[in-house]
Amino acid sequence: MATQFQRAQLIHNTNYQRNGLKAYVHALKKWNGVPTIDGPYCGVKHVQQQGSSSILKKIGAKLGGRAHVGGQVLAKKAASGTGSGEVPATDVESNAEYLAVVGIGTPVQNVNLDFDTGSADLWVWSTELPAATIRAGGSSHTVFDPSKSSTWKASTGSTWQIQYGDGSTASGNVGTDNLTVGGLVVENQAIELAKTLSTSFAQGPGDGLLGLAFVSTWSPPTLPFPSPFDPHRFSRQPILTIFQGSINTVQPKPVATPVENMITQQDIPQNAELFTAFLGSVPPASASSTSSTSTPTADSFYTFGYIDQTATNGQTPLYTPVNNSQGFWQFQSTSAKIGSKTVNRSNNTAIADTGTTLALVDDALCQAVYGAIPGAQQNTQQQGWVFPTSTDLSSIPSIQVAVGENFFTINPEELPFQDLGDGTYYGGIQSRGSLTFDILGDVFLRSVYAVFDQGNKRFGCVQRASNLAGGGGSGAGTGASGGRSGDREL
């Protein structure tokens, strides 16, 4: 265990280019949704196939007791206007905007991983891949070689396989090794070695993925043991119990995530069994480029085992309980505000997902958001909402979504996601289609400092200031909840 906590800095991927429609298709594929807005894609009757084609198909039929999985799957309309077919891999965003440097093994081999709170696997490019795949990756990938690590242990009989909604797959064998992240060394962390990768993965920028969703639950044992943080203080080591519906894909038995191992190994304090995410905001897309390759306006980082007080800017996180029964960071979000107008959303829930770029909400809220922006409309070619590039972002009414009983503003500079080159922006808030829950991805998370409190099963936020002078809404203040304040669990 490391003696000093530190930020796990994120790299802003300079090869990432924003494409709103591809990002939207990726989100629908990941969460098994179909669009309710007309455009190039549609839903078709699902024909059961072997394997899992999305996160929700893997975990079963329901999410949060309401979202029924099945019925329809996403398809692309035929160019002739009649019929439909599979969605090509080239239509789906396979790039990552943020990557983190993580060390594996002894001595440490550094790899760039995509941190994803919507999944629970930790897989990497490895020397078990075919030589042709490694050659095709060229210098853009670091390949982990377990034979060069003195602490590597193969897990005989354990395998993994991920199949994403676009048909891309990754699979291989499993072992354990030391994982170095955020100033911590996690021992015996399960590492999933890629033995096969589909073309879309081979063309992506990262060296794998680190999932930060839930795999397990904990309960205290009856026998205390000395705490490594204070040998004179006794604590109770958690007992790890794997969810039967775990979204981790290792077979025959799912494995714990790095954060879960940090907790069971007492790498992080009992009063801070959490991680946090601060995603640097990218300036609004310019009319001359659809790329977000400009430098973020703030450093991007994760922390493990502590809340970065600099990032809170003197504020106290406001929390709400999460329902992690399906492994996700899911919470109540039963209202929203557009300016002074409140939008009631009875029984609505949302999932905080760093692995989704956009913010997806129901059609009624989309209508309220874009109805407040002159010239905004649905674009059937983009299958989403667009608005004029001439819009004064600082004049947009504040857009606030509820996290439990507290409201947090999506800062106005996050609304223009892509300059389409036709005088309009592709909006960062889009329809969730057939999904019955919101997905609050990076467009939302860049406006807050997010606290994923795994030990207490709660999600918290601190509002971050807007980067625009005179930005709309409460972007420069704290989350608002009708007078509530302080560190409270709602």
Secondary structure as UniProt FT lines:
FT   STRAND          8..12
FT   TURN            14..15
FT   HELIX           20..31
FT   STRAND          41..45
FT   HELIX           55..59
FT   STRAND          62..63
FT   TURN            64..66
FT   STRAND          67..68
FT   STRAND          72..77
FT   TURN            79..80
FT   STRAND          84..85
FT   HELIX           89..91
FT   STRAND          98..104
FT   TURN            105..108
FT   STRAND          109..116
FT   TURN            117..118
FT   STRAND          122..124
FT   TURN            127..128
FT   HELIX           131..137
FT   HELIX           138..140
FT   HELIX           146..148
FT   TURN            150..151
FT   STRAND          153..163
FT   TURN            165..166
FT   STRAND          169..181
FT   TURN            182..183
FT   STRAND          184..197
FT   HELIX           199..203
FT   STRAND          208..211
FT   STRAND          216..219
FT   STRAND          225..227
FT   TURN            228..229
FT   STRAND          230..235
FT   STRAND          239..242
FT   TURN            244..245
FT   HELIX           258..264
FT   TURN            265..266
FT   HELIX           270..272
FT   STRAND          274..278
FT   TURN            287..288
FT   STRAND          301..304
FT   HELIX           309..312
FT   TURN            313..314
FT   STRAND          318..321
FT   TURN            325..326
FT   STRAND          330..332
FT   STRAND          335..338
FT   TURN            339..340
FT   STRAND          341..344
FT   TURN            346..347
FT   STRAND          349..352
FT   TURN            354..355
FT   STRAND          359..361
FT   HELIX           363..371
FT   TURN            374..375
FT   STRAND          377..379
FT   TURN            380..383
FT   STRAND          384..388
FT   TURN            389..390
FT   HELIX           393..395
FT   STRAND          399..403
FT   TURN            404..405
FT   STRAND          406..409
FT   HELIX           412..414
FT   STRAND          416..419
FT   STRAND          424..427
FT   STRAND          429..431
FT   TURN            433..434
FT   STRAND          438..440
FT   HELIX           442..445
FT   TURN            446..447
FT   STRAND          448..453
FT   TURN            454..457
FT   STRAND          458..463
FT   TURN            469..470
FT   TURN            473..476
//
